[in-house]
Amino acid sequence: MSAGVVAIAVVPDRRIGTSVWELYEIAIACAVFGNPQPDLADPWYELRLCGDTGPGPGTGIFSLRVDHGLDGLVGADTVIVPSVPDAVVEDGEEVPPDLVDALREAAASGARMVSLCTGAFALAAAGLLDGRRATAHWQHTAQLAARHPGVLVDDSVLYTDEGSVLTSAGTTAALDLCLHLVRRDLGATVAGQLARRLVVPAHRSGGQAQFIEAPLPPRDADGLGPVLQWATENLAEPLTVDDLARRARLSTRTFHRRLQEACGTTPLQWLLQQRLARAQSLLEATDLPVEQIGGLSGLGTAANMRRHFTRTVGVSPTDYRRSFRPSARPSTAR
């Protein structure tokens, strides 16, 4: 008897075969669940690769052989859906109906359902994410929320755990979730030892908010580009919404409405995003202490910067600097 049967749904794009990103996530799941670790837990997991067993497409970089059809998902303890084809996400094509049916049947039989990156679109199409918190790569979470309004999409985390349904953000976050599954099944010690063998942290603090860029809108975005550019060049100043509205020669109410339309956020939240982005840049590129970075980014005192940074990014300035600038001296950020 194994630690459980893990079935991976392989869903190649009929036009290009298995994509690089899908193969990357499949490889992650195979590395975690498909390589026996008898000194850590014996028996280990039993792995199945499930998909269309017929001939694959003749083009593409990779081809992948599966050993079960999609009916192999049913009866597994855990079903993992890696990235679905780009067309499903970008062009709005439907998730293959046979996959949707197999996922519903597997869930009904009691399987733990897991998605990696855009695999969340497949779980959502099967109705398995309705009313549940879920995530995907931050570049695709807006599309996921728009297409499946019943899903509680959270783009700030590396993964979600709703008990019987789990989802991860993009690429490497798939490894975070797979190790989390091992931790749930076999304990923290086994998960930690496996992480050491894979040369990764057993648990990464924070979420994907630390990787999300906060780009400026185009300079001509509803005519606000110049004033927003000016604001980013003067973040150390005590800027207010009234200041920005006056510079844009608009009433505060009109400025608020037009910025909301152009950027999808409020002026105060936009300012905070830009200040946090400046703080992140300074933490990565300099040895300046947190107190000075707080002043240069407009976040104020060191305590105020830590509070905003930790609440929004998900890690402290110290942990952020350590992750993105390992050679930084420990005493430069607290």
C-alpha angles and dihedrals in degrees: 000000000000131000085262142305113272115195120193118203108220110203110178123190106251090220101052108012121231111355124227092247094048091049090049092055093043088052091051092053091045092050092052102038104020102055112078114234102191094171091055101040128348119228099031126196124305111230129209127186107207130188145095105338092195125097114302129223118294096228136058138076098273140029123199129201117217126199100205137040120237088275085073088075090070112085095024119126092221128023118198123195113192123194116325120222115291090242090066090056104032102032098033096239116163121262106252107276093224089058092048091052092047092049092050091049092048092050091048089053090057103263120155105242120218133178128194117207111314091004081094087078089063094049089047092050088054090053092243096124099049110129091003132111111249141163142196135174106318091240089065105035094093090055091047092052093046095048096042109031091174091068119090097225117200115186095179100074137073092224143347128225116201094166104253095024124052132175134188136205120241134312111324093025084071087070091051090055094045091053089047089056090052089049090053094046104037106015139258095285094058092043091050094050091047090050090054090054090051089046094235134116113273087228128010115213120227132020143263091283085087089063099043114107120223101211124184117249116248114290090250095047099141088323093292098104097095095050092046090049089051090051093054089052092052103040092130089067121087093255120185132190089249089056092053093044092052091049089051089048091236135120114260091247094051092045090051092051096046094047090049089053095045100042105019093237142079122267092249092050091046091053091049091050092052092047092049090048089053091048091050091051092050092047090052098043106033144043092226115140119251093251092059092044089052090056096045093049095044094244092120125216123020090252092051092048092049091050095050094039096050094044095049105030095035098231134069120259088253094055092044092052091046091053097046100031108030093174093059115118111256092231095060096078133031 
